[in-house]
Amino acid sequence: MKKHIAWLLACLLVSPFQIILAEDGSRLWLRQDNGTQTEIVVPKTSPTLNLAAGELRRAWQGNPVTLVLKADKRMKKEAFTLRQTDGKVIITSPSEVGLLYGTYHILRLQATRSLSEITEVPVTCSPSYDLRLLNHWDNLDRSVERGYAGKSLWEWDELPLHVSDRYAEYARANASIGINGTVLNNVNASAQILSPEYLEKVKVLADIFRPYGIRVFLSVNFASPMQLGGLSTADPADKQVAGWWKRKVNEIYRLIPDFGGFLVKANSEGQPGPQDYGRTHADGANMLADALKPHKGVVMWRSFVYSPDSDDRAKQAYKEFVPFDGQFRSNVIIQIKNGPVDFQPREPFTPLFGAMPHTAQMVEFQITQEYLGFANHVAFLSPMWKECLESDTYCRGANSTIARVTDGSVYPQSVTAIAGVSNIGTDANWCGHPLAQANWYAFGRLAWNHELSSEAIAREWVCQTYGTDPHLQALDTLLLASREAVVDYMMPLGLHHIFSFSGHYGPGPWQTMPGGRPDWQPPYYHRADSIGIGFDRTTAGSDAVSQYNEPLASQYNDLRTCPESLLLWFHHVPWTYRMKSGRTLWDELCLHYDTGVKQARRFQTLWDSLQSYVDAERYELVKQKLIIQTRDAVWWKDACLLYFQTFSRQRIPLDVERPIHELEPLMQLRFRIGNHENAPLILN
Ligand code: GCW
């Protein structure tokens, strides 16, 4: 009886056709649980195959399913083939984990009502990248750098004795979208992670993740031999240092035989690295690669470097890495952020992609929304990532897209990979904003198949997370428009890095730090003056354009051919410059900010139209978040327009909504954003 009442209470909302149970979002996109107990045939029992069978029993409602393990040299190990014969669904793969992926795939087809895709003609699904990795910027004290969804999932103090249920749930969610590796700790790494005590804890996680096909990787601090090993140097040319790393790597593999390898942030933002000893990135990466090689481990060496004395931060990675092309070991991959500055709402791609034909390269995306409104704003990032992956580098003629450069199609790579900086934490709904789960999902799906469209990914996610009612397509519309809306109300037309420096949340285009690094101050990026606005990166300016191949270099260099979405990235443009629309730059800028605000308001309406189709709990939370988003959009628009107006001296066009704030008080706002609070705390 008690149960019955509880259940009734849980039915917070009744639509004309169905009862919608309240949900806290913890089940993510894995909400099917009405399996009809059809016949499931598995080749044997094993931890991985038991998981596959369990998933099918829990949720599969279709014809009998047979899983077949079959060696096939033409297939990648993790690939699977699907077909239907004699009323049975057959999944074939050379590996157990391939069968698990096939299982999740047919469950996805079921949830999206696409089972008709399984026919008598076999279809093979194969991953675009060998390594599909989440990067956690999780610290050992359980804070998460740029994390907005609670604390780190890893309960280091309780491990290895106490094991949270969430570890397996995490692994399951990742496996269901094809993610096969996780870097557990922050790239600003504590050497402590390599201590015997912590490695025991890491081993426990690796053991839990293994059946799901997920391997563990660690970020390492380059000075670990000193900080942990007591050596007097971390010089990669020092035999003792190399020996220390070899022994450490061997120790790791004794505990974790399938350990994946290291991720390294070196000589970047104060982190130690080989340059501290007059050595190069290649010297540092190769020393680690040599230690890992016998175990088939890899080194992901990040290219995120910039220095205060550079005339243009955007040029640094290219300058520092291209000279070493061909000097890295085959198990080193250069991990490159999509844009040359830093995960901005919109950047051109980093010109380093495709510029090192003899070196493996991979993309690093940021799933967590450091620069896109934290867990407060909805910003579905698949369109941003597709924009990068589909960018043509022209490194070997046309169709040398970043997708093809990094998946080994343009230049051979012995291992291919893609990474996303995680947005996951201890919040019940994992990602803080219920709709931010779509970004975790989208990253996994694109890592598996970079040819999927954002529309298809959004549809899959909505169907699985909210249901198949056609009204819910309004949510696809909202998601697909959301990233461009953020660009519009934060930094349209190629503007970038005009955030307030306390936390990268609100606007701060006016902020300066007397005596501070220029490249940490917004005016360095927007360069507004009485003539115009934008960073001149043409041949007459910083010449960053010349790092791109033709025809891009010329296209970007010329004001008339540069895409308007990147105009102020590459050019300092007069306020009165005529845009393609016929409006002046100033008017166009105003219009973009206004469009962004209007879009945020439209998202509120779209979401409200879904009230009867979404459970009350998730409905309310998203509704609240959209209020914050719209408030912030207005804040951004008013702050940026009023501030830039002090340079342009032009009127805000009449068809643009009037500011509701005044500039002075906006500039006086001092705000601090707590790591575990989603809403910014405004201190005045
Ligand atoms: O985006 C910037 C962040 C830092 C981060 C750094 C990096 C982990 O503001 O918090 O540090 O990039 O990618 O290394």
Boltz pocket constraint, residues with backbone or C-beta under 6 A from the ligand:
constraints:
  - pocket:
      binder: B
      contacts: [[A, 137], [A, 145], [A, 146], [A, 187], [A, 188], [A, 265], [A, 269], [A, 304], [A, 342], [A, 343], [A, 370]]
      max_distance: 6.0
